Amino acid sequence: MLAFAENFRESTREREGGFTMNATAERLDTERVFHDEQASERAVSFHSGRADLRFADEAYLDHETWIRPAFAQLGVLKGMNVLDYGCGHGMAAVVMARAGAAVSAFDLSPGYVREVRERAAANGVDVTAIAANGEELPYADQSFDAVWGCAILHHLDLAKAAAELKRVLKPGGVAVFCEPWGGNPFLSLARRWLPYPGKHRTPDERPLVSADLPPLRAAFPNLTVQGFQLLGMVRRVICSHALNGALDRVDRRLLRAVPALGNWCRYVVLTLPNG
């Protein structure tokens, strides 16, 4: 794993100004409405009902280069109590349930909660899904062996989220999050000015940077950060399977040889061992 964040903390803070977010009702309402609208748009596309919600594990695990390696950080899921933190469309919850985990899932958006329930039923697994706020989790202390989240922490007050994660994780458990990363100034410009699929975002959100990590590291001192898609980020604007595969192979070699290049990647995997 690439623990590069410390090396870039000061320079990134100066460039990005750090990341603080007030947990206001207005912000939560904005997030809820935005993601409910996304869920409604997705629901319209399910023309054949449950048949459209069925999928093979590979469709989720291989849809981005960081997902499968991040899942590996969760360990053996069979028999574990697992939380899908900000579950969205629920594909991760279904994959974890098929691996034998007892899965709870939540999302701020009731629309996405409906989708994950329907997706779980369509794929023949049990997932307990509710609408909730990641900064105030409705779960008992030490409820989970593992927590999974994808593109969720950068929406939240990280001090509050870290405290809640620490509270609901069992000793020896682990939380794994895949998050957009903002250490590359050229990528930041591209995100701002270039058109690409899935660009819509809420007004308050932006990628994490190194200066955002201290609240997470305070709660989880053994936090590690691994970068993905350095050169491979061009897949967002160039659709070429052969080219993307070649760039991914180059990325793996570069990031092994020069871990600090992880700060310039498009996404990171944050692994938070609890103890």
Backbone as CSV, one residue per row, in Angstrom:
resi,resn,N_x,N_y,N_z,CA_x,CA_y,CA_z,C_x,C_y,C_z
1,MET,0.842,-1.185,0.000,0.000,0.000,0.000,0.882,1.241,0.000
2,LEU,0.391,2.302,-0.579,1.216,3.486,-0.774,0.831,4.569,0.221
3,ALA,1.614,4.709,1.276,1.302,5.723,2.280,1.966,7.028,1.890
4,PHE,1.477,7.623,0.786,2.132,8.809,0.245,1.605,10.102,0.817
5,ALA,0.512,10.060,1.549,-0.194,11.301,1.892,0.661,12.242,2.726
6,GLU,1.451,11.707,3.653,2.257,12.569,4.506,3.227,13.417,3.706
7,ASN,3.757,12.866,2.632,4.769,13.573,1.852,4.235,14.813,1.160
8,PHE,2.926,14.879,0.987,2.353,15.973,0.209,1.464,16.896,1.029
9,ARG,1.441,16.710,2.343,0.463,17.414,3.151,0.587,18.929,3.047
10,GLU,1.790,19.453,3.216,1.924,20.906,3.256,1.654,21.538,1.900
11,SER,2.234,20.983,0.827,2.046,21.589,-0.482,0.593,21.518,-0.917
12,THR,-0.089,20.405,-0.586,-1.476,20.266,-0.993,-2.366,21.211,-0.208
13,ARG,-2.067,21.414,1.076,-2.867,22.339,1.866,-2.780,23.739,1.288
14,GLU,-1.602,24.152,0.891,-1.443,25.480,0.322,-2.225,25.624,-0.980
15,ARG,-2.233,24.569,-1.795,-2.864,24.665,-3.095,-4.380,24.560,-2.999
16,GLU,-4.868,23.639,-2.144,-6.297,23.354,-2.119,-7.029,24.032,-0.957
17,GLY,-6.270,24.456,0.079,-6.914,25.138,1.184,-7.568,24.220,2.198
18,GLY,-7.282,22.915,2.142,-7.879,21.993,3.102,-9.339,21.737,2.807
19,PHE,-9.973,20.910,3.648,-11.358,20.502,3.384,-12.129,20.472,4.682
20,THR,-13.026,21.420,4.869,-13.912,21.400,6.017,-15.331,21.545,5.505
21,MET,-16.276,20.891,6.173,-17.663,20.934,5.707,-18.578,20.972,6.921
22,ASN,-19.425,21.982,6.986,-20.376,22.088,8.073,-21.532,21.129,7.843
23,ALA,-21.863,20.377,8.891,-22.947,19.390,8.788,-24.280,20.096,8.968
24,THR,-24.667,20.907,8.024,-25.901,21.674,8.108,-27.047,20.915,7.467
25,ALA,-28.267,21.253,7.946,-29.455,20.640,7.357,-29.576,20.996,5.887
26,GLU,-29.159,22.219,5.530,-29.241,22.639,4.136,-28.345,21.781,3.241
27,ARG,-27.133,21.511,3.703,-26.223,20.673,2.907,-26.795,19.275,2.739
28,LEU,-27.285,18.697,3.825,-27.839,17.346,3.752,-29.055,17.297,2.835
29,ASP,-29.895,18.321,2.912,-31.062,18.362,2.030,-30.639,18.451,0.565
30,THR,-29.607,19.270,0.286,-29.113,19.391,-1.088,-28.592,18.055,-1.595
31,GLU,-27.825,17.363,-0.755,-27.293,16.050,-1.125,-28.426,15.053,-1.366
32,ARG,-29.400,15.064,-0.478,-30.514,14.113,-0.587,-31.295,14.332,-1.885
33,VAL,-31.605,15.567,-2.184,-32.359,15.877,-3.402,-31.560,15.491,-4.639
34,PHE,-30.262,15.833,-4.655,-29.412,15.523,-5.810,-29.401,14.020,-6.079
35,HIS,-29.186,13.223,-5.032,-29.052,11.786,-5.246,-30.404,11.108,-5.434
36,ASP,-31.448,11.679,-4.879,-32.783,11.157,-5.194,-33.096,11.351,-6.672
37,GLU,-32.695,12.495,-7.225,-32.910,12.733,-8.654,-32.119,11.735,-9.489
38,GLN,-30.885,11.464,-9.082,-30.093,10.445,-9.789,-30.783,9.082,-9.733
39,ALA,-31.253,8.729,-8.546,-31.914,7.427,-8.392,-33.175,7.349,-9.237
40,SER,-33.919,8.443,-9.321,-35.135,8.455,-10.140,-34.810,8.279,-11.611
41,GLU,-33.736,8.947,-12.072,-33.312,8.793,-13.468,-32.892,7.359,-13.755
42,ARG,-32.215,6.727,-12.798,-31.804,5.341,-12.980,-33.021,4.423,-13.030
43,ALA,-34.010,4.687,-12.163,-35.185,3.823,-12.098,-35.931,3.787,-13.428
44,VAL,-35.951,4.901,-14.139,-36.620,4.968,-15.439,-35.969,4.016,-16.441
45,SER,-34.655,3.778,-16.284,-33.928,2.942,-17.244,-34.160,1.449,-17.029
46,PHE,-34.784,1.062,-15.922,-35.003,-0.352,-15.646,-36.272,-0.835,-16.337
47,HIS,-36.196,-0.937,-17.656,-37.388,-1.228,-18.456,-37.976,-2.599,-18.159
48,SER,-37.123,-3.564,-17.858,-37.600,-4.927,-17.660,-37.710,-5.304,-16.192
49,GLY,-37.744,-4.299,-15.336,-37.886,-4.575,-13.913,-36.660,-5.263,-13.354
50,ARG,-36.868,-6.331,-12.613,-35.776,-6.983,-11.903,-34.713,-7.554,-12.830
51,ALA,-35.080,-7.912,-14.035,-34.076,-8.452,-14.960,-32.959,-7.449,-15.205
52,ASP,-33.291,-6.148,-15.235,-32.277,-5.119,-15.449,-31.388,-4.910,-14.239
53,LEU,-31.827,-5.395,-13.079,-31.067,-5.203,-11.852,-30.115,-6.357,-11.560
54,ARG,-30.223,-7.423,-12.325,-29.339,-8.567,-12.120,-27.984,-8.307,-12.766
55,PHE,-26.919,-8.800,-12.139,-25.579,-8.585,-12.678,-24.635,-9.633,-12.094
56,ALA,-23.542,-9.880,-12.792,-22.476,-10.743,-12.286,-21.511,-9.910,-11.450
57,ASP,-20.845,-10.541,-10.489,-19.910,-9.817,-9.629,-18.890,-9.020,-10.433
58,GLU,-18.423,-9.605,-11.547,-17.382,-8.950,-12.339,-17.825,-7.595,-12.877
59,ALA,-19.114,-7.436,-13.115,-19.603,-6.167,-13.643,-19.336,-5.028,-12.680
60,TYR,-19.333,-5.344,-11.393,-18.996,-4.319,-10.404,-17.500,-4.313,-10.089
61,LEU,-16.929,-5.464,-9.811,-15.541,-5.532,-9.351,-14.552,-5.026,-10.384
62,ASP,-14.891,-5.113,-11.675,-13.953,-4.732,-12.725,-14.369,-3.466,-13.480
63,HIS,-15.352,-2.732,-12.975,-15.798,-1.559,-13.739,-14.847,-0.375,-13.557
64,GLU,-14.020,-0.389,-12.508,-12.929,0.560,-12.331,-11.740,-0.196,-11.775
65,THR,-10.536,0.286,-12.081,-9.331,-0.482,-11.754,-9.090,-0.620,-10.253
66,TRP,-9.658,0.255,-9.445,-9.391,0.204,-8.011,-10.368,-0.673,-7.243
67,ILE,-11.498,-1.070,-7.833,-12.528,-1.741,-7.053,-12.082,-3.114,-6.556
68,ARG,-11.580,-3.954,-7.437,-11.193,-5.307,-7.021,-10.050,-5.273,-5.995
69,PRO,-8.976,-4.491,-6.209,-7.942,-4.427,-5.168,-8.469,-3.886,-3.842
70,ALA,-9.386,-2.931,-3.906,-9.953,-2.392,-2.671,-10.776,-3.453,-1.946
71,PHE,-11.568,-4.213,-2.683,-12.361,-5.276,-2.074,-11.469,-6.290,-1.365
72,ALA,-10.302,-6.541,-1.941,-9.388,-7.505,-1.329,-8.961,-7.064,0.070
73,GLN,-8.960,-5.759,0.318,-8.569,-5.255,1.632,-9.590,-5.592,2.717
74,LEU,-10.806,-5.955,2.323,-11.827,-6.324,3.301,-11.572,-7.696,3.911
75,GLY,-10.781,-8.518,3.236,-10.528,-9.863,3.713,-11.630,-10.825,3.301
76,VAL,-11.663,-11.975,3.948,-12.671,-12.999,3.657,-14.003,-12.537,4.237
77,LEU,-15.004,-12.390,3.383,-16.270,-11.810,3.802,-17.256,-12.824,4.398
78,LYS,-17.069,-14.082,4.124,-18.021,-15.089,4.585,-18.150,-15.046,6.101
79,GLY,-19.395,-14.900,6.570,-19.661,-14.890,7.999,-19.441,-13.555,8.685
80,MET,-19.022,-12.540,7.937,-18.760,-11.228,8.523,-20.014,-10.356,8.511
81,ASN,-20.098,-9.458,9.489,-21.110,-8.406,9.472,-20.491,-7.190,8.802
82,VAL,-21.078,-6.755,7.683,-20.466,-5.728,6.843,-21.460,-4.594,6.612
83,LEU,-20.936,-3.375,6.578,-21.748,-2.203,6.299,-21.354,-1.599,4.962
84,ASP,-22.324,-1.416,4.069,-22.120,-0.658,2.829,-22.496,0.786,3.139
85,TYR,-21.479,1.622,3.271,-21.599,2.981,3.815,-21.825,3.954,2.654
86,GLY,-23.067,4.425,2.515,-23.417,5.242,1.352,-23.559,4.347,0.148
87,CYS,-24.554,3.453,0.188,-24.606,2.305,-0.725,-24.945,2.659,-2.164
88,GLY,-25.568,3.818,-2.414,-25.907,4.154,-3.789,-26.744,3.071,-4.435
89,HIS,-26.317,2.619,-5.626,-27.093,1.634,-6.393,-27.070,0.238,-5.804
90,GLY,-26.229,-0.015,-4.824,-26.285,-1.276,-4.099,-25.534,-2.442,-4.701
91,MET,-24.772,-2.217,-5.754,-24.061,-3.348,-6.356,-23.022,-3.926,-5.399
92,ALA,-22.310,-3.072,-4.671,-21.315,-3.568,-3.716,-21.985,-4.404,-2.636
93,ALA,-23.139,-3.952,-2.155,-23.855,-4.701,-1.127,-24.214,-6.095,-1.617
94,VAL,-24.664,-6.202,-2.867,-25.023,-7.495,-3.429,-23.792,-8.393,-3.555
95,VAL,-22.680,-7.850,-4.033,-21.448,-8.645,-4.175,-21.011,-9.176,-2.811
96,MET,-21.070,-8.327,-1.787,-20.651,-8.766,-0.453,-21.601,-9.820,0.103
97,ALA,-22.901,-9.657,-0.147,-23.861,-10.656,0.317,-23.647,-11.990,-0.390
98,ARG,-23.339,-11.940,-1.690,-23.089,-13.197,-2.424,-21.823,-13.882,-1.919
99,ALA,-20.907,-13.099,-1.332,-19.680,-13.686,-0.772,-19.900,-14.265,0.619
100,GLY,-21.127,-14.155,1.133,-21.442,-14.784,2.411,-21.497,-13.851,3.594
101,ALA,-21.421,-12.528,3.362,-21.499,-11.574,4.458,-22.948,-11.272,4.818
102,ALA,-23.159,-10.913,6.073,-24.434,-10.337,6.504,-24.319,-8.834,6.281
103,VAL,-25.068,-8.292,5.323,-24.842,-6.935,4.839,-25.945,-5.985,5.290
104,SER,-25.513,-4.894,5.918,-26.368,-3.740,6.164,-25.917,-2.644,5.215
105,ALA,-26.846,-1.813,4.785,-26.519,-0.747,3.841,-27.348,0.480,4.183
106,PHE,-26.766,1.648,3.958,-27.541,2.868,4.132,-27.148,3.872,3.064
107,ASP,-28.046,4.802,2.813,-27.769,5.931,1.941,-28.631,7.093,2.395
108,LEU,-28.136,8.293,2.163,-28.920,9.476,2.493,-30.166,9.577,1.622
109,SER,-30.082,9.024,0.416,-31.174,9.101,-0.554,-32.158,7.944,-0.398
110,PRO,-33.413,8.213,-0.057,-34.414,7.140,-0.027,-34.590,6.461,-1.388
111,GLY,-34.369,7.213,-2.457,-34.463,6.616,-3.785,-33.435,5.528,-3.995
112,TYR,-32.215,5.765,-3.558,-31.192,4.740,-3.685,-31.437,3.574,-2.730
113,VAL,-32.013,3.851,-1.565,-32.361,2.755,-0.656,-33.366,1.820,-1.325
114,ARG,-34.352,2.397,-2.013,-35.307,1.553,-2.746,-34.591,0.723,-3.799
115,GLU,-33.630,1.346,-4.505,-32.929,0.596,-5.550,-32.126,-0.559,-4.975
116,VAL,-31.413,-0.338,-3.863,-30.602,-1.430,-3.323,-31.486,-2.565,-2.826
117,ARG,-32.656,-2.236,-2.278,-33.573,-3.304,-1.870,-34.054,-4.102,-3.075
118,GLU,-34.404,-3.403,-4.146,-34.860,-4.081,-5.352,-33.727,-4.877,-5.995
119,ARG,-32.526,-4.321,-5.977,-31.391,-5.028,-6.579,-31.061,-6.289,-5.788
120,ALA,-31.102,-6.194,-4.461,-30.841,-7.380,-3.645,-31.876,-8.466,-3.936
121,ALA,-33.152,-8.084,-4.002,-34.195,-9.068,-4.297,-34.010,-9.679,-5.678
122,ALA,-33.654,-8.858,-6.652,-33.474,-9.349,-8.019,-32.327,-10.338,-8.120
123,ASN,-31.331,-10.190,-7.237,-30.164,-11.071,-7.276,-30.208,-12.172,-6.219
124,GLY,-31.330,-12.266,-5.516,-31.542,-13.384,-4.605,-30.706,-13.356,-3.352
125,VAL,-30.393,-12.157,-2.829,-29.631,-12.046,-1.590,-30.370,-11.145,-0.614
126,ASP,-29.973,-11.231,0.652,-30.563,-10.404,1.699,-29.647,-9.229,2.022
127,VAL,-30.172,-8.024,1.941,-29.465,-6.810,2.347,-30.447,-5.965,3.147
128,THR,-30.046,-5.555,4.332,-30.872,-4.672,5.155,-30.483,-3.234,4.849
129,ALA,-31.361,-2.507,4.164,-31.044,-1.160,3.687,-31.985,-0.138,4.310
130,ILE,-31.403,0.988,4.761,-32.187,2.054,5.368,-31.661,3.406,4.892
131,ALA,-32.481,4.437,5.056,-32.042,5.803,4.786,-31.410,6.366,6.054
132,ALA,-30.184,6.904,5.933,-29.469,7.411,7.100,-28.389,8.382,6.655
133,ASN,-27.832,9.081,7.626,-26.780,10.068,7.434,-25.462,9.487,7.925
134,GLY,-24.434,9.515,7.087,-23.142,8.935,7.435,-22.437,9.600,8.587
135,GLU,-22.879,10.785,8.982,-22.278,11.480,10.111,-22.966,11.150,11.435
136,GLU,-24.107,10.440,11.367,-24.849,10.030,12.562,-25.434,8.639,12.297
137,LEU,-24.616,7.628,12.419,-25.025,6.283,12.036,-25.997,5.684,13.056
138,PRO,-27.063,5.051,12.577,-28.071,4.470,13.471,-27.759,3.021,13.852
139,TYR,-26.492,2.731,14.103,-26.080,1.367,14.426,-25.405,1.345,15.797
140,ALA,-25.498,0.199,16.452,-24.900,0.042,17.774,-23.377,0.041,17.689
141,ASP,-22.745,0.325,18.813,-21.290,0.273,18.892,-20.790,-1.118,18.507
142,GLN,-19.658,-1.147,17.798,-18.972,-2.396,17.438,-19.906,-3.379,16.731
143,SER,-20.664,-2.858,15.771,-21.617,-3.700,15.036,-20.993,-4.458,13.871
144,PHE,-19.880,-3.942,13.302,-19.416,-4.443,12.011,-17.951,-4.891,12.027
145,ASP,-17.727,-5.988,11.299,-16.355,-6.459,11.081,-15.658,-5.646,10.003
146,ALA,-16.430,-5.105,9.065,-15.849,-4.356,7.950,-16.853,-3.333,7.449
147,VAL,-16.329,-2.259,6.888,-17.142,-1.206,6.279,-16.597,-0.930,4.888
148,TRP,-17.492,-0.828,3.922,-17.118,-0.512,2.543,-17.812,0.780,2.122
149,GLY,-17.075,1.631,1.410,-17.689,2.834,0.863,-17.013,3.251,-0.420
150,CYS,-17.789,3.810,-1.343,-17.228,4.243,-2.626,-17.744,5.642,-2.958
151,ALA,-16.818,6.586,-3.084,-17.140,7.971,-3.446,-18.143,8.582,-2.484
152,ILE,-17.889,8.425,-1.188,-18.809,8.920,-0.175,-18.145,9.859,0.822
153,LEU,-16.911,9.565,1.267,-16.291,10.379,2.314,-16.130,11.832,1.899
154,HIS,-15.879,12.084,0.618,-15.639,13.470,0.202,-16.908,14.324,0.262
155,HIS,-18.047,13.710,0.564,-19.283,14.460,0.783,-19.457,14.883,2.247
156,LEU,-18.625,14.372,3.157,-18.945,14.416,4.573,-17.994,15.278,5.390
157,ASP,-18.440,15.604,6.602,-17.564,16.155,7.632,-16.715,14.983,8.131
158,LEU,-15.427,15.002,7.811,-14.594,13.818,8.053,-14.361,13.554,9.531
159,ALA,-14.350,14.583,10.360,-14.182,14.355,11.796,-15.376,13.573,12.348
160,LYS,-16.584,13.956,11.938,-17.775,13.249,12.394,-17.849,11.848,11.803
161,ALA,-17.527,11.732,10.519,-17.563,10.418,9.881,-16.553,9.470,10.521
162,ALA,-15.350,9.972,10.797,-14.317,9.128,11.407,-14.742,8.641,12.782
163,ALA,-15.342,9.526,13.582,-15.786,9.132,14.914,-16.857,8.046,14.838
164,GLU,-17.787,8.183,13.886,-18.840,7.186,13.738,-18.292,5.854,13.218
165,LEU,-17.358,5.927,12.279,-16.732,4.698,11.795,-16.021,3.967,12.920
166,LYS,-15.282,4.720,13.717,-14.558,4.118,14.849,-15.542,3.461,15.811
167,ARG,-16.672,4.109,16.026,-17.654,3.605,16.980,-18.294,2.297,16.519
168,VAL,-18.664,2.197,15.239,-19.423,1.021,14.785,-18.529,-0.145,14.362
169,LEU,-17.231,0.102,14.164,-16.322,-0.987,13.789,-15.895,-1.790,15.023
170,LYS,-15.845,-3.092,14.871,-15.312,-3.941,15.927,-13.789,-3.776,16.009
171,PRO,-13.197,-3.996,17.184,-11.725,-4.021,17.269,-11.169,-5.065,16.311
172,GLY,-10.157,-4.673,15.563,-9.594,-5.561,14.555,-10.308,-5.498,13.223
173,GLY,-11.390,-4.730,13.141,-12.101,-4.576,11.879,-11.399,-3.606,10.951
174,VAL,-11.980,-3.417,9.784,-11.357,-2.548,8.790,-12.434,-1.823,7.985
175,ALA,-12.143,-0.577,7.646,-12.986,0.181,6.723,-12.174,0.472,5.474
176,VAL,-12.800,0.345,4.315,-12.129,0.578,3.031,-12.993,1.519,2.207
177,PHE,-12.374,2.601,1.731,-13.095,3.600,0.947,-12.333,3.912,-0.336
178,CYS,-13.065,4.020,-1.433,-12.527,4.467,-2.718,-13.002,5.899,-2.930
179,GLU,-12.056,6.831,-3.126,-12.430,8.240,-3.162,-11.722,8.983,-4.287
180,PRO,-12.408,9.938,-4.927,-11.727,10.806,-5.890,-10.668,11.635,-5.178
181,TRP,-9.546,11.859,-5.878,-8.383,12.515,-5.264,-8.052,13.796,-6.021
182,GLY,-7.660,14.821,-5.288,-7.441,16.131,-5.885,-6.029,16.647,-5.823
183,GLY,-5.029,15.761,-5.749,-3.647,16.221,-5.638,-2.997,16.649,-6.932
184,ASN,-3.619,16.352,-8.043,-3.051,16.655,-9.358,-3.695,17.941,-9.893
185,PRO,-2.939,19.057,-9.969,-3.549,20.316,-10.418,-4.044,20.269,-11.859
186,PHE,-3.381,19.481,-12.695,-3.832,19.372,-14.092,-5.162,18.622,-14.176
187,LEU,-5.289,17.582,-13.350,-6.555,16.853,-13.293,-7.658,17.748,-12.739
188,SER,-7.317,18.584,-11.773,-8.315,19.505,-11.226,-8.849,20.445,-12.303
189,LEU,-7.954,20.934,-13.147,-8.385,21.794,-14.250,-9.273,21.028,-15.229
190,ALA,-8.873,19.795,-15.530,-9.669,18.970,-16.445,-11.052,18.702,-15.864
191,ARG,-11.105,18.385,-14.564,-12.395,18.144,-13.931,-13.296,19.381,-14.027
192,ARG,-12.676,20.545,-13.967,-13.463,21.773,-13.991,-13.942,22.120,-15.386
193,TRP,-13.097,21.908,-16.405,-13.377,22.461,-17.722,-13.728,21.443,-18.795
194,LEU,-13.272,20.208,-18.672,-13.525,19.244,-19.740,-14.861,18.530,-19.538
195,PRO,-15.592,18.297,-20.637,-16.813,17.487,-20.523,-16.451,16.003,-20.459
196,TYR,-17.160,15.259,-19.612,-16.975,13.815,-19.553,-18.200,13.211,-18.879
197,PRO,-18.453,11.910,-19.089,-19.642,11.272,-18.513,-19.612,11.303,-16.991
198,GLY,-20.763,11.497,-16.372,-20.866,11.441,-14.924,-20.262,12.624,-14.208
199,LYS,-20.186,13.769,-14.870,-19.516,14.924,-14.280,-20.373,15.642,-13.237
200,HIS,-21.668,15.475,-13.255,-22.546,16.210,-12.347,-22.180,15.922,-10.893
201,ARG,-22.200,16.961,-10.071,-21.881,16.805,-8.660,-22.635,17.838,-7.845
202,THR,-22.666,17.636,-6.537,-23.332,18.580,-5.655,-22.446,19.801,-5.433
203,PRO,-23.041,20.933,-5.032,-22.270,22.181,-4.932,-21.096,22.118,-3.963
204,ASP,-21.217,21.355,-2.870,-20.191,21.359,-1.836,-19.082,20.331,-2.045
205,GLU,-19.284,19.379,-2.936,-18.312,18.291,-3.002,-17.106,18.637,-3.859
206,ARG,-15.981,18.096,-3.478,-14.766,18.156,-4.276,-13.876,16.993,-3.847
207,PRO,-12.932,16.600,-4.687,-12.075,15.465,-4.322,-11.294,15.722,-3.039
208,LEU,-10.979,14.648,-2.350,-10.133,14.757,-1.169,-8.712,15.139,-1.563
209,VAL,-8.001,15.735,-0.610,-6.568,16.002,-0.740,-5.903,15.596,0.571
210,SER,-4.583,15.636,0.599,-3.849,15.184,1.778,-4.229,15.942,3.037
211,ALA,-4.515,17.240,2.889,-4.865,18.051,4.053,-6.175,17.631,4.691
212,ASP,-6.976,16.817,4.010,-8.248,16.350,4.554,-8.105,15.152,5.481
213,LEU,-6.953,14.486,5.450,-6.837,13.178,6.084,-6.597,13.175,7.592
214,PRO,-6.105,14.254,8.224,-5.841,14.177,9.667,-6.989,13.673,10.528
215,PRO,-8.260,14.053,10.292,-9.317,13.482,11.145,-9.427,11.967,11.007
216,LEU,-9.223,11.455,9.803,-9.247,10.011,9.606,-8.052,9.351,10.273
217,ARG,-6.891,9.977,10.146,-5.674,9.401,10.720,-5.700,9.466,12.244
218,ALA,-6.360,10.478,12.809,-6.469,10.565,14.267,-7.260,9.381,14.819
219,ALA,-8.309,8.988,14.108,-9.125,7.857,14.555,-8.520,6.516,14.153
220,PHE,-7.812,6.519,13.022,-7.230,5.282,12.479,-5.762,5.544,12.153
221,PRO,-4.867,5.462,13.130,-3.462,5.832,12.917,-2.754,5.018,11.841
222,ASN,-3.237,3.823,11.560,-2.606,2.972,10.554,-3.228,3.127,9.168
223,LEU,-3.920,4.233,8.960,-4.490,4.547,7.643,-3.437,4.425,6.545
224,THR,-3.801,3.775,5.436,-2.936,3.740,4.266,-3.701,4.275,3.061
225,VAL,-2.947,4.779,2.099,-3.520,5.413,0.909,-2.842,4.831,-0.322
226,GLN,-3.616,4.348,-1.259,-3.084,3.762,-2.489,-3.717,4.447,-3.689
227,GLY,-2.883,4.941,-4.597,-3.365,5.656,-5.767,-3.655,4.742,-6.949
228,PHE,-4.655,5.121,-7.752,-5.026,4.384,-8.957,-5.319,5.361,-10.087
229,GLN,-4.981,4.957,-11.279,-5.202,5.713,-12.519,-4.384,7.008,-12.528
230,LEU,-3.108,6.838,-12.845,-2.204,7.964,-13.062,-2.298,8.339,-14.539
231,LEU,-1.660,7.568,-15.393,-1.853,7.749,-16.838,-3.211,7.189,-17.272
232,GLY,-3.660,6.182,-16.570,-4.902,5.509,-16.936,-6.141,6.363,-16.792
233,MET,-6.011,7.544,-16.199,-7.183,8.409,-16.060,-7.717,8.914,-17.404
234,VAL,-6.942,8.754,-18.468,-7.406,9.230,-19.777,-8.624,8.453,-20.268
235,ARG,-8.931,7.323,-19.594,-10.131,6.559,-19.971,-11.387,7.393,-19.830
236,ARG,-11.343,8.467,-19.059,-12.514,9.324,-18.903,-12.864,10.080,-20.174
237,VAL,-11.870,10.248,-21.050,-12.134,10.988,-22.291,-11.794,10.192,-23.545
238,ILE,-11.031,9.089,-23.412,-10.657,8.263,-24.564,-11.144,6.844,-24.323
239,CYS,-12.018,6.353,-25.152,-12.570,5.003,-25.004,-11.796,4.032,-25.889
240,SER,-10.739,3.464,-25.345,-9.945,2.483,-26.079,-9.503,1.409,-25.093
241,HIS,-10.088,0.222,-25.205,-9.782,-0.851,-24.278,-8.294,-1.200,-24.307
242,ALA,-7.713,-1.282,-25.506,-6.307,-1.644,-25.627,-5.406,-0.583,-24.997
243,LEU,-5.693,0.694,-25.305,-4.887,1.775,-24.749,-5.007,1.826,-23.231
244,ASN,-6.229,1.734,-22.731,-6.420,1.804,-21.288,-5.735,0.660,-20.569
245,GLY,-5.803,-0.531,-21.150,-5.122,-1.670,-20.543,-3.618,-1.467,-20.478
246,ALA,-3.041,-0.935,-21.558,-1.606,-0.681,-21.584,-1.211,0.373,-20.546
247,LEU,-2.021,1.436,-20.453,-1.728,2.495,-19.488,-1.868,1.993,-18.055
248,ASP,-2.813,1.111,-17.807,-2.958,0.543,-16.471,-1.724,-0.268,-16.087
249,ARG,-1.171,-1.002,-17.031,0.032,-1.784,-16.738,1.218,-0.862,-16.438
250,VAL,1.329,0.211,-17.208,2.388,1.185,-16.943,2.191,1.823,-15.571
251,ASP,0.951,2.156,-15.257,0.652,2.751,-13.949,1.121,1.864,-12.807
252,ARG,0.838,0.569,-12.904,1.219,-0.332,-11.816,2.722,-0.318,-11.597
253,ARG,3.474,-0.312,-12.694,4.938,-0.286,-12.569,5.418,1.043,-11.988
254,LEU,4.864,2.144,-12.486,5.279,3.463,-12.022,4.977,3.656,-10.540
255,LEU,3.786,3.259,-10.113,3.389,3.494,-8.733,4.135,2.587,-7.759
256,ARG,4.537,1.405,-8.222,5.388,0.569,-7.382,6.773,1.188,-7.253
257,ALA,7.290,1.727,-8.352,8.640,2.274,-8.343,8.723,3.623,-7.640
258,VAL,7.691,4.450,-7.818,7.691,5.810,-7.246,6.357,6.021,-6.536
259,PRO,6.242,5.568,-5.300,4.954,5.669,-4.600,4.403,7.087,-4.506
260,ALA,5.274,8.093,-4.461,4.798,9.476,-4.325,3.942,9.922,-5.506
261,LEU,4.054,9.233,-6.646,3.214,9.581,-7.791,1.732,9.325,-7.515
262,GLY,1.456,8.584,-6.451,0.062,8.359,-6.080,-0.697,9.642,-5.831
263,ASN,0.010,10.696,-5.432,-0.660,11.972,-5.192,-1.233,12.573,-6.470
264,TRP,-0.771,12.116,-7.627,-1.228,12.654,-8.909,-2.305,11.783,-9.544
265,CYS,-2.745,10.757,-8.837,-3.726,9.830,-9.396,-5.137,10.399,-9.340
266,ARG,-5.999,9.763,-10.099,-7.404,10.177,-10.155,-8.179,9.734,-8.909
267,TYR,-7.919,8.529,-8.422,-8.631,7.967,-7.285,-7.641,7.386,-6.290
268,VAL,-8.083,7.266,-5.038,-7.294,6.572,-4.035,-8.185,5.561,-3.318
269,VAL,-7.539,4.545,-2.776,-8.185,3.600,-1.852,-7.629,3.874,-0.467
270,LEU,-8.511,4.214,0.454,-8.148,4.458,1.838,-8.494,3.212,2.646
271,THR,-7.519,2.629,3.308,-7.744,1.466,4.165,-7.530,1.885,5.606
272,LEU,-8.548,1.686,6.441,-8.555,2.158,7.815,-8.689,0.970,8.766
273,PRO,-7.576,0.377,9.190,-7.655,-0.732,10.158,-7.999,-0.188,11.544
274,ASN,-8.886,-0.872,12.242,-9.276,-0.445,13.573,-8.451,-1.196,14.617
275,GLY,-7.256,-0.698,14.842,-6.361,-1.315,15.799,-5.213,-2.022,15.123
